[in-house]
Amino acid sequence: MTTHPFQIINEGNNWDILVALKDGKTLDELKKTGINFTQKQIEVLQALNFIDKHGEKYKTLITIINAKEANEIRATTKEIARKIVPIIQSDFSFFLKSLKVQGYENNIYSVFFSYIMDNFVWDRFDAKKTIPNQDLSVEKPIWNGVIWFIYPKRKFSCGTNSSSEENITVAVNWSDTSKLSLTQIVDNEAMLKDFKKNKKITDTVNIRKLKKYDICDINGNLKVPFLKKDSTNNFYICCNKIADKIFNYLVTEVDFSSIEKKYNIQSKGDAIVILYHDIMWDILDIMEENGQIKKPIAFSHPDMAKPSDFKDLFLIYEE
């Protein structure tokens, strides 16, 4: 079972050690800071590639961005997002209209984020090998993702939880502000196997669970977007065009190498991963300010959200 790095970072005083080693210290210098540590701790952090040794000095490999740096980076990402929004405008208008016609107006925010920006665009980064390979290896047997800390946190951010069965994926847009999560309502694997075989939910237990959230009707028919992988489908083509435009702008117009060096980020690929998260959220913020999209109630007013509002965050798609 893969151990998430935050489990280790939050264990004991590992976080204090990582922050203290941000600019590099010998173990004697680390002791003088008053931080208690064991040789075993240092070895574990080094084995996980959280720290590295150069000569006698140990240095944190995790990118830690302070408040001043965060303000600078977020000013940069907001400017990038402001330039991207008009580039995708015409395609987004078709995207918007298509979902409205299908009765999925309340899912626009989540489909745009979780299907296009947090899915298709990452696929393009992976395909072009512009971001680090996250596969586990002999050298990195436990974790090989990009880890970073940036503070203060944004007022709002969101992500995607997903689960796949062969070529079918269920995805849920989530946020710290939302009190709803995918895992609390249904057995994802069983539901996806059922849906893949029958094109609807037939298991009575899952129908009952999903119906509570208005995700399916009493007969197991989905009431949320099911997005097919079809190169002849205009909606699918449109989503890919939006992803292409976002990706192409980022790789041709943004100097991630200079950002990597300025903020002491481990690699250009890591810089892309770190900044693209904020760029996605900035695009959402700008489009919301423009009145082009609207946050789901589960995000904007989580205390007022009903179980049926979970449906606005939910989508299923073919890989």
Short mmCIF file of the C-alpha atoms (twelve columns), coordinates in Angstrom:
data_MODEL
# 
_entry.id   MODEL 
# 
loop_
_atom_site.group_PDB 
_atom_site.id 
_atom_site.type_symbol 
_atom_site.label_atom_id 
_atom_site.label_alt_id 
_atom_site.label_comp_id 
_atom_site.label_asym_id 
_atom_site.label_seq_id 
_atom_site.Cartn_x 
_atom_site.Cartn_y 
_atom_site.Cartn_z 
_atom_site.pdbx_PDB_model_num 
ATOM 1   C CA . MET A 1   0.000   0.000  0.000   1 
ATOM 2   C CA . THR A 2   1.377   3.428  -0.954  1 
ATOM 3   C CA . THR A 3   2.072   5.770  1.950   1 
ATOM 4   C CA . HIS A 4   1.060   9.339  1.298   1 
ATOM 5   C CA . PRO A 5   3.978   11.702 2.007   1 
ATOM 6   C CA . PHE A 6   1.897   13.913 4.277   1 
ATOM 7   C CA . GLN A 7   1.627   11.024 6.737   1 
ATOM 8   C CA . ILE A 8   5.398   11.062 7.111   1 
ATOM 9   C CA . ILE A 9   5.776   14.836 6.945   1 
ATOM 10  C CA . ASN A 10  3.226   15.251 9.748   1 
ATOM 11  C CA . GLU A 11  4.779   12.513 11.853  1 
ATOM 12  C CA . GLY A 12  6.564   13.790 14.979  1 
ATOM 13  C CA . ASN A 13  8.596   16.904 14.185  1 
ATOM 14  C CA . ASN A 14  9.528   15.982 10.595  1 
ATOM 15  C CA . TRP A 15  7.895   19.181 9.314   1 
ATOM 16  C CA . ASP A 16  10.076  21.309 11.631  1 
ATOM 17  C CA . ILE A 17  13.162  19.523 10.314  1 
ATOM 18  C CA . LEU A 18  12.154  20.106 6.684   1 
ATOM 19  C CA . VAL A 19  11.544  23.820 7.249   1 
ATOM 20  C CA . ALA A 20  14.843  24.191 9.128   1 
ATOM 21  C CA . LEU A 21  16.707  22.550 6.248   1 
ATOM 22  C CA . LYS A 22  15.091  24.738 3.562   1 
ATOM 23  C CA . ASP A 23  18.361  26.583 2.867   1 
ATOM 24  C CA . GLY A 24  20.696  23.757 3.910   1 
ATOM 25  C CA . LYS A 25  22.366  22.946 7.238   1 
ATOM 26  C CA . THR A 26  24.828  20.502 8.699   1 
ATOM 27  C CA . LEU A 27  23.473  18.251 11.433  1 
ATOM 28  C CA . ASP A 28  25.415  20.293 13.996  1 
ATOM 29  C CA . GLU A 29  23.754  23.470 12.704  1 
ATOM 30  C CA . LEU A 30  20.382  21.726 12.860  1 
ATOM 31  C CA . LYS A 31  21.017  20.793 16.502  1 
ATOM 32  C CA . LYS A 32  21.775  24.425 17.338  1 
ATOM 33  C CA . THR A 33  18.285  25.429 16.178  1 
ATOM 34  C CA . GLY A 34  16.898  23.501 19.156  1 
ATOM 35  C CA . ILE A 35  15.113  20.936 17.002  1 
ATOM 36  C CA . ASN A 36  15.431  17.394 18.341  1 
ATOM 37  C CA . PHE A 37  15.970  14.663 15.779  1 
ATOM 38  C CA . THR A 38  17.406  11.193 15.406  1 
ATOM 39  C CA . GLN A 39  19.742  9.826  12.778  1 
ATOM 40  C CA . LYS A 40  16.944  7.450  11.807  1 
ATOM 41  C CA . GLN A 41  14.639  10.409 11.044  1 
ATOM 42  C CA . ILE A 42  17.261  11.946 8.791   1 
ATOM 43  C CA . GLU A 43  17.809  8.630  6.999   1 
ATOM 44  C CA . VAL A 44  14.069  8.126  6.419   1 
ATOM 45  C CA . LEU A 45  13.611  11.665 5.069   1 
ATOM 46  C CA . GLN A 46  16.615  11.154 2.811   1 
ATOM 47  C CA . ALA A 47  15.373  7.737  1.608   1 
ATOM 48  C CA . LEU A 48  12.060  9.342  0.656   1 
ATOM 49  C CA . ASN A 49  13.852  12.097 -1.279  1 
ATOM 50  C CA . PHE A 50  12.458  14.739 1.060   1 
ATOM 51  C CA . ILE A 51  16.010  15.887 1.841   1 
ATOM 52  C CA . ASP A 52  19.370  15.476 0.140   1 
ATOM 53  C CA . LYS A 53  22.956  15.666 1.332   1 
ATOM 54  C CA . HIS A 54  25.599  17.844 -0.324  1 
ATOM 55  C CA . GLY A 55  28.933  17.469 1.416   1 
ATOM 56  C CA . GLU A 56  28.105  17.847 5.099   1 
ATOM 57  C CA . LYS A 57  24.915  19.843 4.522   1 
ATOM 58  C CA . TYR A 58  21.389  18.478 4.315   1 
ATOM 59  C CA . LYS A 59  18.845  20.388 2.301   1 
ATOM 60  C CA . THR A 60  15.084  20.037 1.878   1 
ATOM 61  C CA . LEU A 61  14.053  18.945 -1.620  1 
ATOM 62  C CA . ILE A 62  10.399  19.806 -1.034  1 
ATOM 63  C CA . THR A 63  9.490   23.234 -2.356  1 
ATOM 64  C CA . ILE A 64  8.429   25.500 0.507   1 
ATOM 65  C CA . ILE A 65  7.065   28.857 -0.634  1 
ATOM 66  C CA . ASN A 66  6.692   31.606 1.949   1 
ATOM 67  C CA . ALA A 67  4.135   34.423 2.057   1 
ATOM 68  C CA . LYS A 68  6.232   36.921 0.088   1 
ATOM 69  C CA . GLU A 69  7.027   34.368 -2.606  1 
ATOM 70  C CA . ALA A 70  3.393   33.205 -2.665  1 
ATOM 71  C CA . ASN A 71  2.204   36.738 -3.375  1 
ATOM 72  C CA . GLU A 72  4.676   37.046 -6.255  1 
ATOM 73  C CA . ILE A 73  3.788   33.654 -7.730  1 
ATOM 74  C CA . ARG A 74  0.058   34.268 -7.456  1 
ATOM 75  C CA . ALA A 75  0.396   37.626 -9.176  1 
ATOM 76  C CA . THR A 76  2.150   35.767 -11.997 1 
ATOM 77  C CA . THR A 77  -0.422  32.973 -12.225 1 
ATOM 78  C CA . LYS A 78  -3.307  35.437 -12.205 1 
ATOM 79  C CA . GLU A 79  -1.774  37.329 -15.117 1 
ATOM 80  C CA . ILE A 80  -1.286  34.064 -17.017 1 
ATOM 81  C CA . ALA A 81  -4.904  33.104 -16.343 1 
ATOM 82  C CA . ARG A 82  -6.136  36.519 -17.540 1 
ATOM 83  C CA . LYS A 83  -4.417  35.888 -20.878 1 
ATOM 84  C CA . ILE A 84  -5.777  32.349 -21.214 1 
ATOM 85  C CA . VAL A 85  -9.449  33.145 -20.543 1 
ATOM 86  C CA . PRO A 86  -10.058 35.140 -23.777 1 
ATOM 87  C CA . ILE A 87  -8.161  32.521 -25.802 1 
ATOM 88  C CA . ILE A 88  -10.644 29.796 -24.816 1 
ATOM 89  C CA . GLN A 89  -13.723 32.049 -24.870 1 
ATOM 90  C CA . SER A 90  -15.295 30.948 -28.158 1 
ATOM 91  C CA . ASP A 91  -14.890 27.236 -27.390 1 
ATOM 92  C CA . PHE A 92  -16.097 27.750 -23.832 1 
ATOM 93  C CA . SER A 93  -19.288 29.342 -25.140 1 
ATOM 94  C CA . PHE A 94  -20.048 26.144 -27.089 1 
ATOM 95  C CA . PHE A 95  -19.106 24.058 -24.022 1 
ATOM 96  C CA . LEU A 96  -21.487 26.108 -21.875 1 
ATOM 97  C CA . LYS A 97  -24.356 25.878 -24.347 1 
ATOM 98  C CA . SER A 98  -23.907 22.131 -24.813 1 
ATOM 99  C CA . LEU A 99  -24.186 21.336 -21.117 1 
ATOM 100 C CA . LYS A 100 -27.139 23.697 -20.666 1 
ATOM 101 C CA . VAL A 101 -29.027 22.026 -23.534 1 
ATOM 102 C CA . GLN A 102 -28.453 18.620 -21.896 1 
ATOM 103 C CA . GLY A 103 -29.824 19.909 -18.577 1 
ATOM 104 C CA . TYR A 104 -26.461 19.983 -16.831 1 
ATOM 105 C CA . GLU A 105 -26.120 23.716 -16.192 1 
ATOM 106 C CA . ASN A 106 -25.283 23.126 -12.523 1 
ATOM 107 C CA . ASN A 107 -22.430 20.782 -13.523 1 
ATOM 108 C CA . ILE A 108 -20.636 23.318 -15.745 1 
ATOM 109 C CA . TYR A 109 -18.143 24.384 -13.067 1 
ATOM 110 C CA . SER A 110 -17.163 20.817 -12.155 1 
ATOM 111 C CA . VAL A 111 -17.015 19.483 -15.715 1 
ATOM 112 C CA . PHE A 112 -14.840 22.415 -16.793 1 
ATOM 113 C CA . PHE A 113 -12.470 21.913 -13.878 1 
ATOM 114 C CA . SER A 114 -12.384 18.142 -13.344 1 
ATOM 115 C CA . TYR A 115 -12.831 16.966 -16.950 1 
ATOM 116 C CA . ILE A 116 -10.866 19.565 -18.910 1 
ATOM 117 C CA . MET A 117 -8.371  21.447 -16.735 1 
ATOM 118 C CA . ASP A 118 -7.657  18.776 -14.109 1 
ATOM 119 C CA . ASN A 119 -7.731  15.899 -16.586 1 
ATOM 120 C CA . PHE A 120 -7.186  16.638 -20.286 1 
ATOM 121 C CA . VAL A 121 -4.521  19.306 -19.715 1 
ATOM 122 C CA . TRP A 122 -2.549  17.045 -17.353 1 
ATOM 123 C CA . ASP A 123 -2.755  14.287 -19.994 1 
ATOM 124 C CA . ARG A 124 -1.038  16.636 -22.436 1 
ATOM 125 C CA . PHE A 125 1.719   17.472 -19.935 1 
ATOM 126 C CA . ASP A 126 2.254   13.742 -19.373 1 
ATOM 127 C CA . ALA A 127 2.233   12.908 -23.085 1 
ATOM 128 C CA . LYS A 128 4.865   15.553 -23.831 1 
ATOM 129 C CA . LYS A 129 6.871   14.544 -20.731 1 
ATOM 130 C CA . THR A 130 6.891   18.147 -19.510 1 
ATOM 131 C CA . ILE A 131 6.141   17.143 -15.908 1 
ATOM 132 C CA . PRO A 132 7.876   14.523 -13.734 1 
ATOM 133 C CA . ASN A 133 7.003   10.864 -14.199 1 
ATOM 134 C CA . GLN A 134 5.165   9.829  -11.031 1 
ATOM 135 C CA . ASP A 135 5.551   6.054  -11.412 1 
ATOM 136 C CA . LEU A 136 7.111   4.274  -8.445  1 
ATOM 137 C CA . SER A 137 10.605  2.879  -8.954  1 
ATOM 138 C CA . VAL A 138 13.412  1.111  -7.094  1 
ATOM 139 C CA . GLU A 139 14.861  4.543  -6.259  1 
ATOM 140 C CA . LYS A 140 11.434  5.915  -5.229  1 
ATOM 141 C CA . PRO A 141 9.433   2.914  -4.003  1 
ATOM 142 C CA . ILE A 142 6.929   4.752  -1.792  1 
ATOM 143 C CA . TRP A 143 6.140   8.103  -3.400  1 
ATOM 144 C CA . ASN A 144 7.168   9.825  -6.610  1 
ATOM 145 C CA . GLY A 145 4.777   12.758 -6.811  1 
ATOM 146 C CA . VAL A 146 5.507   16.463 -6.562  1 
ATOM 147 C CA . ILE A 147 5.220   17.825 -3.024  1 
ATOM 148 C CA . TRP A 148 5.145   21.506 -2.178  1 
ATOM 149 C CA . PHE A 149 3.907   23.855 0.508   1 
ATOM 150 C CA . ILE A 150 2.722   27.368 -0.205  1 
ATOM 151 C CA . TYR A 151 1.343   29.682 2.440   1 
ATOM 152 C CA . PRO A 152 -0.927  31.316 3.172   1 
ATOM 153 C CA . LYS A 153 -3.506  29.010 1.588   1 
ATOM 154 C CA . ARG A 154 -5.811  30.418 -1.061  1 
ATOM 155 C CA . LYS A 155 -9.249  31.485 0.105   1 
ATOM 156 C CA . PHE A 156 -10.687 28.820 -2.175  1 
ATOM 157 C CA . SER A 157 -9.283  25.908 -4.125  1 
ATOM 158 C CA . CYS A 158 -10.657 22.628 -5.403  1 
ATOM 159 C CA . GLY A 159 -9.430  19.316 -6.725  1 
ATOM 160 C CA . THR A 160 -10.685 16.065 -8.231  1 
ATOM 161 C CA . ASN A 161 -11.229 12.702 -6.575  1 
ATOM 162 C CA . SER A 162 -11.584 9.928  -9.133  1 
ATOM 163 C CA . SER A 163 -11.904 6.185  -9.377  1 
ATOM 164 C CA . SER A 164 -11.641 4.103  -12.554 1 
ATOM 165 C CA . GLU A 165 -12.760 0.704  -13.783 1 
ATOM 166 C CA . GLU A 166 -11.026 -0.086 -17.065 1 
ATOM 167 C CA . ASN A 167 -12.030 2.830  -19.336 1 
ATOM 168 C CA . ILE A 168 -14.780 4.292  -17.138 1 
ATOM 169 C CA . THR A 169 -13.989 6.946  -14.522 1 
ATOM 170 C CA . VAL A 170 -16.168 8.518  -11.884 1 
ATOM 171 C CA . ALA A 171 -14.888 11.944 -10.825 1 
ATOM 172 C CA . VAL A 172 -15.970 14.305 -8.095  1 
ATOM 173 C CA . ASN A 173 -14.902 17.911 -7.762  1 
ATOM 174 C CA . TRP A 174 -14.042 18.504 -4.106  1 
ATOM 175 C CA . SER A 175 -12.919 21.291 -1.826  1 
ATOM 176 C CA . ASP A 176 -12.047 21.757 1.827   1 
ATOM 177 C CA . THR A 177 -15.165 23.916 2.088   1 
ATOM 178 C CA . SER A 178 -17.420 21.090 0.911   1 
ATOM 179 C CA . LYS A 179 -18.681 18.577 3.447   1 
ATOM 180 C CA . LEU A 180 -19.371 15.954 0.780   1 
ATOM 181 C CA . SER A 181 -16.990 13.322 -0.580  1 
ATOM 182 C CA . LEU A 182 -17.138 10.468 -3.065  1 
ATOM 183 C CA . THR A 183 -16.078 7.699  -0.697  1 
ATOM 184 C CA . GLN A 184 -18.809 8.357  1.840   1 
ATOM 185 C CA . ILE A 185 -21.696 7.403  -0.418  1 
ATOM 186 C CA . VAL A 186 -20.979 4.430  -2.661  1 
ATOM 187 C CA . ASP A 187 -18.718 1.491  -3.545  1 
ATOM 188 C CA . ASN A 188 -17.053 3.063  -6.590  1 
ATOM 189 C CA . GLU A 189 -15.654 -0.142 -8.060  1 
ATOM 190 C CA . ALA A 190 -18.960 -2.000 -7.870  1 
ATOM 191 C CA . MET A 191 -20.873 0.984  -9.225  1 
ATOM 192 C CA . LEU A 192 -18.519 1.416  -12.193 1 
ATOM 193 C CA . LYS A 193 -18.564 -2.293 -13.066 1 
ATOM 194 C CA . ASP A 194 -22.343 -2.213 -12.926 1 
ATOM 195 C CA . PHE A 195 -22.569 0.935  -15.060 1 
ATOM 196 C CA . LYS A 196 -20.020 -0.309 -17.598 1 
ATOM 197 C CA . LYS A 197 -21.986 -3.529 -18.100 1 
ATOM 198 C CA . ASN A 198 -25.538 -2.151 -18.036 1 
ATOM 199 C CA . LYS A 199 -25.178 1.568  -18.940 1 
ATOM 200 C CA . LYS A 200 -27.157 2.260  -15.754 1 
ATOM 201 C CA . ILE A 201 -27.051 1.300  -12.079 1 
ATOM 202 C CA . THR A 202 -28.868 -1.974 -11.399 1 
ATOM 203 C CA . ASP A 203 -27.662 -2.790 -7.893  1 
ATOM 204 C CA . THR A 204 -30.509 -1.853 -5.546  1 
ATOM 205 C CA . VAL A 205 -28.184 -0.894 -2.681  1 
ATOM 206 C CA . ASN A 206 -26.221 1.538  -4.865  1 
ATOM 207 C CA . ILE A 207 -29.411 2.892  -6.426  1 
ATOM 208 C CA . ARG A 208 -30.690 3.711  -2.951  1 
ATOM 209 C CA . LYS A 209 -27.415 5.397  -1.958  1 
ATOM 210 C CA . LEU A 210 -27.077 7.386  -5.197  1 
ATOM 211 C CA . LYS A 211 -30.734 8.375  -5.331  1 
ATOM 212 C CA . LYS A 212 -30.340 10.057 -1.952  1 
ATOM 213 C CA . TYR A 213 -27.933 12.466 -3.679  1 
ATOM 214 C CA . ASP A 214 -30.107 12.692 -6.818  1 
ATOM 215 C CA . ILE A 215 -27.309 11.136 -8.883  1 
ATOM 216 C CA . CYS A 216 -29.646 8.548  -10.374 1 
ATOM 217 C CA . ASP A 217 -33.377 7.976  -10.535 1 
ATOM 218 C CA . ILE A 218 -35.345 5.090  -9.031  1 
ATOM 219 C CA . ASN A 219 -34.570 2.958  -12.095 1 
ATOM 220 C CA . GLY A 220 -30.810 3.560  -11.867 1 
ATOM 221 C CA . ASN A 221 -30.568 5.986  -14.791 1 
ATOM 222 C CA . LEU A 222 -27.857 8.621  -14.270 1 
ATOM 223 C CA . LYS A 223 -28.870 12.236 -13.672 1 
ATOM 224 C CA . VAL A 224 -25.288 13.527 -13.992 1 
ATOM 225 C CA . PRO A 225 -23.067 13.961 -17.080 1 
ATOM 226 C CA . PHE A 226 -21.732 10.829 -18.750 1 
ATOM 227 C CA . LEU A 227 -19.072 12.079 -21.150 1 
ATOM 228 C CA . LYS A 228 -18.161 9.698  -23.947 1 
ATOM 229 C CA . LYS A 229 -14.785 9.471  -25.633 1 
ATOM 230 C CA . ASP A 230 -15.889 10.056 -29.214 1 
ATOM 231 C CA . SER A 231 -13.701 11.860 -31.725 1 
ATOM 232 C CA . THR A 232 -16.783 12.594 -33.855 1 
ATOM 233 C CA . ASN A 233 -18.722 14.189 -30.994 1 
ATOM 234 C CA . ASN A 234 -18.701 17.998 -31.074 1 
ATOM 235 C CA . PHE A 235 -18.708 18.346 -27.296 1 
ATOM 236 C CA . TYR A 236 -15.731 16.008 -26.916 1 
ATOM 237 C CA . ILE A 237 -13.918 17.880 -29.704 1 
ATOM 238 C CA . CYS A 238 -14.658 21.201 -27.987 1 
ATOM 239 C CA . CYS A 239 -13.308 20.008 -24.623 1 
ATOM 240 C CA . ASN A 240 -10.099 18.886 -26.284 1 
ATOM 241 C CA . LYS A 241 -9.760  22.204 -28.114 1 
ATOM 242 C CA . ILE A 242 -10.011 24.083 -24.798 1 
ATOM 243 C CA . ALA A 243 -7.392  21.773 -23.269 1 
ATOM 244 C CA . ASP A 244 -5.111  22.236 -26.293 1 
ATOM 245 C CA . LYS A 245 -5.314  26.018 -26.060 1 
ATOM 246 C CA . ILE A 246 -4.551  26.067 -22.337 1 
ATOM 247 C CA . PHE A 247 -1.658  23.624 -22.741 1 
ATOM 248 C CA . ASN A 248 -0.190  25.341 -25.799 1 
ATOM 249 C CA . TYR A 249 -0.223  28.740 -24.125 1 
ATOM 250 C CA . LEU A 250 1.503   27.394 -21.021 1 
ATOM 251 C CA . VAL A 251 4.295   25.581 -22.847 1 
ATOM 252 C CA . THR A 252 4.973   28.320 -25.407 1 
ATOM 253 C CA . GLU A 253 4.372   31.548 -23.492 1 
ATOM 254 C CA . VAL A 254 5.373   30.879 -19.864 1 
ATOM 255 C CA . ASP A 255 9.029   30.757 -18.821 1 
ATOM 256 C CA . PHE A 256 8.824   28.041 -16.165 1 
ATOM 257 C CA . SER A 257 12.622  27.658 -16.155 1 
ATOM 258 C CA . SER A 258 13.136  31.158 -14.757 1 
ATOM 259 C CA . ILE A 259 10.414  30.553 -12.173 1 
ATOM 260 C CA . GLU A 260 12.129  27.302 -11.184 1 
ATOM 261 C CA . LYS A 261 15.404  29.113 -10.569 1 
ATOM 262 C CA . LYS A 262 13.917  32.181 -8.860  1 
ATOM 263 C CA . TYR A 263 12.039  30.161 -6.242  1 
ATOM 264 C CA . ASN A 264 14.534  27.333 -5.885  1 
ATOM 265 C CA . ILE A 265 12.087  24.723 -7.179  1 
ATOM 266 C CA . GLN A 266 13.595  21.301 -7.791  1 
ATOM 267 C CA . SER A 267 12.917  21.145 -11.544 1 
ATOM 268 C CA . LYS A 268 11.094  22.879 -14.379 1 
ATOM 269 C CA . GLY A 269 8.549   20.059 -14.318 1 
ATOM 270 C CA . ASP A 270 7.895   20.673 -10.624 1 
ATOM 271 C CA . ALA A 271 7.460   24.384 -11.360 1 
ATOM 272 C CA . ILE A 272 4.809   23.538 -13.969 1 
ATOM 273 C CA . VAL A 273 2.929   21.306 -11.524 1 
ATOM 274 C CA . ILE A 274 3.029   23.915 -8.745  1 
ATOM 275 C CA . LEU A 275 2.033   26.903 -10.848 1 
ATOM 276 C CA . TYR A 276 -0.563  25.135 -12.953 1 
ATOM 277 C CA . HIS A 277 -2.635  24.393 -9.860  1 
ATOM 278 C CA . ASP A 278 -2.883  28.095 -9.089  1 
ATOM 279 C CA . ILE A 279 -3.468  28.902 -12.762 1 
ATOM 280 C CA . MET A 280 -6.472  26.552 -12.814 1 
ATOM 281 C CA . TRP A 281 -7.962  28.194 -9.734  1 
ATOM 282 C CA . ASP A 282 -7.250  31.666 -11.127 1 
ATOM 283 C CA . ILE A 283 -9.046  30.776 -14.363 1 
ATOM 284 C CA . LEU A 284 -12.058 29.655 -12.311 1 
ATOM 285 C CA . ASP A 285 -11.968 32.865 -10.245 1 
ATOM 286 C CA . ILE A 286 -11.715 35.125 -13.292 1 
ATOM 287 C CA . MET A 287 -14.501 33.343 -15.156 1 
ATOM 288 C CA . GLU A 288 -16.672 33.525 -12.056 1 
ATOM 289 C CA . GLU A 289 -15.962 37.262 -11.765 1 
ATOM 290 C CA . ASN A 290 -16.937 37.574 -15.452 1 
ATOM 291 C CA . GLY A 291 -20.221 35.800 -14.790 1 
ATOM 292 C CA . GLN A 292 -19.248 32.936 -17.105 1 
ATOM 293 C CA . ILE A 293 -19.447 30.227 -14.451 1 
ATOM 294 C CA . LYS A 294 -20.894 29.859 -10.993 1 
ATOM 295 C CA . LYS A 295 -19.624 27.867 -8.019  1 
ATOM 296 C CA . PRO A 296 -21.757 24.891 -7.017  1 
ATOM 297 C CA . ILE A 297 -23.746 25.455 -3.818  1 
ATOM 298 C CA . ALA A 298 -21.643 22.796 -2.097  1 
ATOM 299 C CA . PHE A 299 -18.681 25.175 -2.548  1 
ATOM 300 C CA . SER A 300 -20.264 28.617 -2.279  1 
ATOM 301 C CA . HIS A 301 -22.619 27.855 0.636   1 
ATOM 302 C CA . PRO A 302 -21.546 24.503 2.116   1 
ATOM 303 C CA . ASP A 303 -23.602 25.016 5.278   1 
ATOM 304 C CA . MET A 304 -26.735 25.362 3.156   1 
ATOM 305 C CA . ALA A 305 -25.955 22.466 0.798   1 
ATOM 306 C CA . LYS A 306 -28.436 19.586 0.639   1 
ATOM 307 C CA . PRO A 307 -27.449 15.988 -0.244  1 
ATOM 308 C CA . SER A 308 -28.866 16.544 -3.754  1 
ATOM 309 C CA . ASP A 309 -26.349 19.382 -4.299  1 
ATOM 310 C CA . PHE A 310 -23.604 16.749 -4.412  1 
ATOM 311 C CA . LYS A 311 -24.874 15.955 -7.918  1 
ATOM 312 C CA . ASP A 312 -23.379 19.247 -9.168  1 
ATOM 313 C CA . LEU A 313 -19.870 17.952 -8.382  1 
ATOM 314 C CA . PHE A 314 -20.275 14.532 -9.945  1 
ATOM 315 C CA . LEU A 315 -19.457 13.247 -13.454 1 
ATOM 316 C CA . ILE A 316 -18.619 10.002 -15.219 1 
ATOM 317 C CA . TYR A 317 -16.521 9.779  -18.355 1 
ATOM 318 C CA . GLU A 318 -14.831 7.370  -20.746 1 
ATOM 319 C CA . GLU A 319 -11.039 7.338  -20.826 1 
# 
